[in-house]
Amino acid sequence: PVEMGAFVAGLCGDIRRSMSGDRPIDVAVEDDPAEPDCGRASAVGFVINERMTNAFKHAFSDGRPGRVTAAFRRRGDCFEIEVADDGAGIAAGECPGLGQTLVALFARQLGGALDRAAGSGTRHLPRFPAAGP
């Protein structure tokens, strides 16, 4: 098992340092002491990296200040990853890009699904069973 608190915090810190430059973007991390197996932990790392990188590239591309929140939690028999930003949001009817498609595929491969909400900012919430298939 992988202890996710330090893993998620470290990953988010690394992404912030490499992507934010001098832009005023705050990163908040909410973690849970859940310990998924290595395969699921790798998927969590991929999803957080993809969604946070996307937020830095697109949600705040006009230089506006903002906030990105990343969370990993256990909810009953499932794990969930939430990455949300208060940036530009996704235009209604916009087709998913490669990153979102990959995140949805990872969620399905793990036996779960991806929820996405747009509006003032964007929120992605993949959920998948805590136990492997």
Solvent accessible surface area in square Angstrom, and as a share of the most:
residue,aa,sasa,rsa
1,P,128,0.80
2,V,38,0.22
3,E,83,0.37
4,M,0,0.00
5,G,10,0.10
6,A,76,0.59
7,F,76,0.32
8,V,0,0.00
9,A,46,0.36
10,G,37,0.36
11,L,38,0.19
12,C,0,0.00
13,G,20,0.19
14,D,80,0.41
15,I,10,0.05
16,R,93,0.34
17,R,166,0.61
18,S,88,0.57
19,M,53,0.24
20,S,4,0.02
21,G,69,0.67
22,D,141,0.73
23,R,58,0.21
24,P,83,0.52
25,I,2,0.01
26,D,68,0.35
27,V,27,0.15
28,A,19,0.15
29,V,52,0.30
30,E,83,0.37
31,D,75,0.39
32,D,32,0.17
33,P,112,0.71
34,A,11,0.09
35,E,95,0.43
36,P,3,0.02
37,D,69,0.36
38,C,89,0.53
39,G,50,0.48
40,R,8,0.03
41,A,5,0.04
42,S,73,0.47
43,A,3,0.03
44,V,0,0.00
45,G,9,0.09
46,F,60,0.25
47,V,4,0.02
48,I,0,0.00
49,N,64,0.33
50,E,39,0.17
51,R,12,0.04
52,M,0,0.00
53,T,29,0.17
54,N,46,0.24
55,A,5,0.04
56,F,0,0.00
57,K,114,0.48
58,H,114,0.51
59,A,9,0.07
60,F,0,0.00
61,S,84,0.54
62,D,98,0.51
63,G,41,0.39
64,R,93,0.34
65,P,91,0.58
66,G,14,0.14
67,R,112,0.41
68,V,0,0.00
69,T,25,0.14
70,A,0,0.00
71,A,0,0.00
72,F,0,0.00
73,R,34,0.13
74,R,110,0.40
75,R,130,0.48
76,G,62,0.60
77,D,115,0.60
78,C,47,0.28
79,F,4,0.02
80,E,11,0.05
81,I,1,0.00
82,E,27,0.12
83,V,6,0.03
84,A,24,0.18
85,D,20,0.10
86,D,78,0.41
87,G,5,0.05
88,A,59,0.46
89,G,23,0.22
90,I,38,0.19
91,A,66,0.51
92,A,110,0.85
93,G,79,0.76
94,E,92,0.41
95,C,107,0.64
96,P,78,0.49
97,G,46,0.45
98,L,136,0.67
99,G,12,0.12
100,Q,25,0.11
101,T,56,0.33
102,L,63,0.31
103,V,0,0.00
104,A,22,0.17
105,L,84,0.42
106,F,62,0.26
107,A,3,0.02
108,R,148,0.54
109,Q,136,0.61
110,L,22,0.11
111,G,54,0.52
112,G,19,0.18
113,A,60,0.46
114,L,37,0.19
115,D,68,0.35
116,R,88,0.32
117,A,45,0.35
118,A,57,0.44
119,G,53,0.51
120,S,114,0.73
121,G,4,0.04
122,T,15,0.09
123,R,87,0.32
124,H,7,0.03
125,L,4,0.02
126,P,2,0.01
127,R,95,0.35
128,F,3,0.01
129,P,48,0.30
130,A,16,0.13
131,A,76,0.59
132,G,45,0.43
133,P,152,0.96
